[in-house]
């Protein structure tokens, strides 16, 4: 009951702050300003969806910022070396999947604590990034690449549409599929879940792969906005994401998560 009271307190407080800001500055609640804000925070919000699933499963991921950086770097370097852009995208996605698998194995198989395992991955990936780029931004992207972040579909910025699609898909997965139930069970009581015949190892690896994929998507959008992939991108992203998730009140130890609260946070 106390948690619900706190949820309503944060919700009402957010509305009150928005109301007073709108009264003091009329442009604050203008449609253009709201769209701009949603577009700018779309990368963090996309990763927050994946991090929510990881936390519900009883995990944690500090490597999302480096995944966000390395995926567009791999895409840009591959394209600069003459590979077709579709193949470059595949390489980027493959690298995200590989990172998610490594994180999952470190935690589910090797027995690392999530914060330690993903911290090791984060450090290793940042080193690899500097080796690949010599500390310089990668700008070898095709023309029109910036349309992913700056383009619109039906008058709505593409990053917002991607964010909405991901939120809806995640909400459906967690509420309407047995896989979502397995994730809740894994985070609630992994031993009982394993005894019930559900592979905790597979679920753990899967949620880290999902999180890495969403971090890669966010990285592609971010690099599309700048038309450049920076080796320093995503340094503080993990902390922004965790803040968003905690403010969205996912209950990792209990029964459910409130995905739409993250939308209200942003």
C-alpha positions in Angstrom: 0.0 0.0 0.0 2.9 2.3 0.8 4.5 1.7 -2.6 1.3 2.5 -4.3 1.0 5.8 -2.3 4.6 6.7 -3.4 3.7 5.9 -7.0 0.8 8.3 -6.9 2.8 10.9 -5.0 5.4 10.9 -7.8 2.8 10.9 -10.5 0.8 13.8 -9.0 4.1 15.7 -8.3 5.1 15.3 -11.9 1.8 16.6 -13.1 1.9 19.5 -10.7 5.5 20.5 -11.8 4.4 20.3 -15.4 1.3 22.4 -14.7 3.3 25.2 -12.9 6.0 25.2 -15.5 3.3 25.5 -18.2 1.8 28.5 -16.3 5.1 30.2 -15.8 6.3 29.5 -19.4 3.6 28.9 -22.0 6.1 27.3 -24.4 6.9 24.5 -21.9 3.7 22.6 -22.7 3.7 23.5 -26.4 3.4 20.5 -28.7 6.7 21.3 -30.4 8.6 21.4 -27.1 7.1 18.1 -25.9 8.0 16.4 -29.2 11.6 17.8 -29.0 12.0 16.6 -25.4 10.6 13.1 -26.3 12.9 12.9 -29.3 16.0 13.9 -27.3 15.4 11.4 -24.5 14.3 8.5 -26.8 17.7 6.8 -26.6 17.7 6.7 -22.8 14.0 5.6 -22.8 14.6 2.8 -25.2 17.4 1.4 -23.1 15.3 1.9 -20.0 12.8 -0.6 -21.3 15.5 -3.2 -21.7 16.9 -2.4 -18.3 13.5 -2.7 -16.7 13.2 -6.3 -18.0 16.7 -7.1 -16.7 15.9 -5.7 -13.3 12.7 -7.7 -13.1 14.7 -10.8 -13.8 16.9 -10.0 -10.9 19.8 -8.6 -12.8 21.6 -5.3 -13.6 23.6 -4.0 -16.6 26.3 -1.4 -16.4 27.5 -2.1 -20.0 24.6 -0.4 -21.9 26.6 2.8 -22.5 29.5 1.0 -24.1 27.1 -1.2 -26.2 25.4 2.1 -27.3 28.9 3.3 -28.4 30.4 0.2 -30.0 27.4 -0.8 -32.2 27.4 2.3 -34.4 31.2 2.3 -34.5 31.2 -1.3 -35.9 28.6 -0.2 -38.4 30.6 2.9 -39.5 33.9 1.0 -39.7 32.4 -1.8 -41.7 30.7 0.6 -44.1 34.0 2.5 -44.4 35.7 -0.7 -45.4 33.3 -1.2 -48.3 30.7 -3.6 -46.9 27.1 -3.0 -48.0 25.1 -1.0 -45.4 22.7 -3.9 -44.8 25.6 -6.2 -43.9 27.0 -3.4 -41.6 23.7 -3.3 -39.7 23.8 -7.0 -39.4 27.4 -6.8 -37.9 26.2 -4.2 -35.5 23.2 -6.3 -34.3 25.4 -9.4 -34.1 27.9 -7.6 -31.9 25.1 -6.5 -29.6 23.8 -10.1 -29.4 27.3 -11.4 -28.6 27.8 -8.8 -25.8 24.4 -9.8 -24.3 25.4 -13.5 -24.4 28.7 -12.8 -22.7 27.0 -10.8 -20.0 24.4 -13.5 -19.5 27.0 -16.3 -19.3 29.1 -14.3 -16.8 26.2 -13.9 -14.5 24.1 -17.1 -15.0 27.0 -19.6 -15.6 30.1 -18.1 -14.1 28.3 -16.9 -11.0 29.4 -13.2 -11.2 27.2 -10.6 -9.4 25.5 -8.6 -12.2 27.1 -5.3 -11.2 30.6 -7.0 -11.3 30.1 -9.0 -14.5 28.7 -6.1 -16.5 31.3 -3.7 -15.1 34.0 -6.0 -16.4 32.2 -6.1 -19.8 31.9 -2.3 -19.8 35.6 -1.8 -19.1 36.7 -4.3 -21.7 34.4 -2.9 -24.4 35.6 0.7 -23.8 39.1 -0.5 -24.3 38.1 -2.3 -27.5 36.4 0.9 -28.7 39.6 2.9 -28.3 41.6 0.3 -30.1 39.2 0.2 -33.0 38.9 4.0 -33.4 42.3 5.3 -32.1 40.1 7.6 -29.9 38.7 9.4 -33.0 35.0 9.6 -34.0 33.8 7.4 -36.9 31.9 9.3 -39.6 31.8 6.9 -42.5 28.1 6.5 -42.8 25.9 6.6 -46.0 24.0 9.7 -47.1 20.6 9.8 -45.6 21.7 8.1 -42.4 20.7 11.1 -40.4 17.0 10.6 -41.4 16.7 7.9 -38.8 17.0 10.5 -36.0 15.8 13.6 -37.8 13.2 12.2 -40.2 9.4 12.0 -39.6 6.7 9.5 -40.5 3.1 10.8 -40.6 4.5 14.0 -38.9 5.9 12.1 -35.9 9.7 11.9 -35.4 11.0 8.4 -36.1 12.8 8.0 -32.8 9.5 8.6 -31.0 7.7 6.0 -33.1 10.5 3.5 -32.5 10.2 4.2 -28.7 6.5 3.7 -28.7 6.8 0.4 -30.7 9.3 -0.9 -28.2 7.3 0.1 -25.2 4.1 -1.6 -26.6 6.0 -4.7 -27.6 7.7 -5.0 -24.2 4.4 -4.4 -22.4 2.7 -7.1 -24.5 5.6 -9.5 -23.9 5.6 -9.1 -20.1 1.9 -9.2 -19.7 0.6 -11.6 -22.3 3.3 -14.2 -23.0 4.6 -17.1 -21.0 8.1 -15.7 -21.5 7.1 -12.6 -19.5 5.9 -14.9 -16.7 9.2 -16.7 -16.8 11.0 -13.4 -16.4 8.9 -12.5 -13.3 9.5 -15.9 -11.8 13.2 -15.8 -12.4 13.5 -12.5 -10.6 11.2 -13.5 -7.8 12.6 -16.9 -6.9 15.3 -18.3 -9.3 15.7 -21.6 -7.3 12.0 -22.4 -7.4 11.8 -21.4 -11.0 14.6 -23.8 -11.9 12.9 -26.6 -9.9 9.7 -25.9 -11.8 11.6 -26.8 -15.1 12.2 -23.2 -16.3 15.8 -22.6 -17.4 16.9 -19.7 -15.3 20.2 -19.7 -17.3 18.4 -19.3 -20.6 16.0 -16.6 -19.3 19.0 -14.7 -17.8 21.0 -14.8 -21.1 17.9 -13.8 -23.1 17.1 -10.7 -21.0 20.7 -9.5 -21.3 20.7 -10.1 -25.1 17.4 -8.1 -25.3 18.9 -5.3 -23.3 22.1 -5.2 -25.4 19.9 -5.1 -28.6 17.9 -2.2 -27.4 21.2 -0.4 -26.3 22.4 -1.0 -29.9 19.2 0.5 -31.3 19.6 3.5 -29.1 23.3 3.9 -30.2 22.3 3.8 -33.9 19.7 6.5 -33.3 22.2 8.6 -31.4 24.9 8.3 -34.0 22.3 9.1 -36.7 21.5 12.4 -35.0 25.2 13.3 -35.0 26.1 11.5 -38.2 29.1 10.3 -36.3 29.9 7.5 -33.8 32.0 8.8 -30.9 34.2 6.5 -28.8 33.1 8.5 -25.7 29.4 8.1 -26.3 27.3 6.6 -23.6 29.7 7.2 -20.7 27.0 8.3 -18.3 24.1 6.5 -20.0 23.9 3.6 -17.5 23.3 6.1 -14.7 20.6 8.0 -16.6 18.9 4.7 -17.5 19.0 3.4 -14.0 17.6 6.7 -12.7 14.7 6.5 -15.2 14.0 2.9 -14.3 14.0 3.5 -10.6 11.8 6.5 -10.9 9.5 4.3 -13.1 9.2 1.9 -10.1 9.9 -1.5 -11.5 9.4 -3.9 -8.7 12.2 -6.4 -9.4 11.7 -8.4 -6.2 7.9 -8.6 -6.4 5.1 -9.2 -8.8 4.9 -6.6 -11.5 6.4 -3.6 -13.4 4.9 -0.4 -14.4 6.3 0.3 -17.9 4.0 3.3 -18.5 5.5 5.0 -15.5 8.7 5.4 -17.6 6.7 7.2 -20.2 5.4 9.6 -17.6 9.0 10.2 -16.3 10.1 11.3 -19.7 
